[in-house]
Amino acid sequence: MMKVVGLALALAVGATGFAFAKEDDEKVPAAEVNKIEETLSTLGCSGYESVKKEEQGIYEIEDAKCKMGVVDIKLDKDYTVILISRY
């Protein structure tokens, strides 16, 4: 029984470490955030809830506060708008 509990605990700790590592991978460096904010500014946006970098260099900006309302925006690796979703 102790081996089973020990194994379950080891797996839980290992999975937690993996989850934190994945979260760190999604952080966008400050230099990239500055370029994203410049693009958002040209769109009339002044803030956002979060920025994530997805696969293939796509940036996802959630809940951007823009003149057109609150939107989600996706930018390509060159900081060009590829999608604006308003809900």
C-alpha positions in Angstrom: 0.0 0.0 0.0 2.9 2.4 0.8 4.4 1.8 -2.6 1.2 2.7 -4.3 0.8 5.9 -2.3 4.5 6.8 -2.9 4.1 6.2 -6.7 0.9 8.3 -6.8 2.6 11.1 -5.0 5.7 10.9 -7.3 3.4 11.1 -10.4 1.5 14.0 -9.0 4.6 16.0 -8.2 6.1 15.2 -11.6 2.9 16.2 -13.4 2.8 19.5 -11.4 6.4 20.3 -12.5 5.5 19.6 -16.1 2.5 21.9 -15.9 4.6 24.8 -14.5 7.3 24.2 -17.2 4.6 24.5 -19.9 3.3 27.7 -18.4 6.9 29.2 -18.4 7.2 28.2 -22.1 4.2 30.4 -23.0 5.7 33.6 -21.5 6.4 36.1 -24.2 9.7 38.1 -23.9 9.4 41.8 -23.1 10.9 42.8 -26.5 8.2 40.9 -28.3 5.5 42.3 -26.0 6.6 45.8 -26.9 6.2 45.1 -30.6 2.8 43.5 -30.0 1.7 46.6 -28.0 2.9 48.8 -30.9 0.6 46.9 -33.3 -2.3 47.0 -30.8 -1.8 50.8 -30.5 -2.2 51.2 -34.3 -5.5 49.3 -34.1 -6.8 51.7 -31.4 -6.3 49.2 -28.5 -5.0 50.3 -25.1 -4.9 47.2 -23.0 -5.4 43.4 -22.9 -5.9 40.6 -20.4 -3.1 38.3 -21.7 -0.6 37.5 -24.5 0.4 34.0 -25.4 2.7 32.7 -28.0 1.3 29.7 -29.8 2.9 27.2 -32.2 4.5 28.5 -35.3 5.1 31.9 -33.9 1.4 33.0 -33.7 0.6 35.5 -30.9 -2.8 35.4 -29.2 -4.0 38.5 -27.4 -7.0 37.9 -25.3 -9.6 40.5 -24.3 -7.9 43.5 -26.0 -9.6 46.7 -25.1 -10.1 48.5 -28.4 -12.2 51.3 -29.8 -14.3 48.7 -31.6 -14.9 46.8 -28.3 -13.3 44.0 -26.4 -11.7 41.5 -28.9 -9.3 38.6 -29.2 -6.5 39.2 -31.8 -4.0 36.9 -33.4 -0.8 38.2 -34.9 1.7 36.3 -37.1 5.4 36.2 -36.4 5.8 39.5 -38.1 3.2 41.1 -35.8 0.7 41.4 -38.7 -3.0 40.9 -37.8 -4.3 37.6 -39.0 -7.6 37.4 -37.0 -9.8 39.7 -34.9 -12.7 38.1 -33.0 -15.3 40.1 -31.4 -17.8 38.4 -29.1 
